[in-house]
Amino acid sequence: MKLPRDLSGDDLAQVLGQLGYQITRQTGAHLRLTTEQSGEHHVTIPRHASLRVGTLSAILRDVAAHHGLSRDELIDLLFS
């Protein structure tokens, strides 16, 4: 599945809420999200109007690795 091209940092933070991620800190234009599911995991997301494809891909790859999913499985789970 293709990555969404017009996803903002705030939208991604909201979507990751499905996996138990919650905003724990905001510093400038970045959000730090934390989940306790499958162990503690932190991810930092820029609050840009539209995330670059490489940035989005790296964040999703990190989240997928933590949850033991492939990147495509995670994309299907979050955006289908």
Phi, psi and omega in degrees: 000142180283150176286145175295141185265344186240034183272127178272166178298321178295320178296318180296319178299320179293317180295320180292345174301336177296336180260012177090007179284137177229147178289122180251342181198148172230124178235111182061237183260025180232142176252142172247123180250145180227143173230152176254355180288133181062031183095164182287135179215137179243144175218140180252132183235129174288143180269055179273156180296325178217118181287143175291151184299319180294321178294313179298317180297318180294318179297314181293324177296319179295315180295317180298318179298319180296321183269002177071032179244161169280163180298319180294321177297319179295317179298317177298318181296316186276324190246009178261000000 
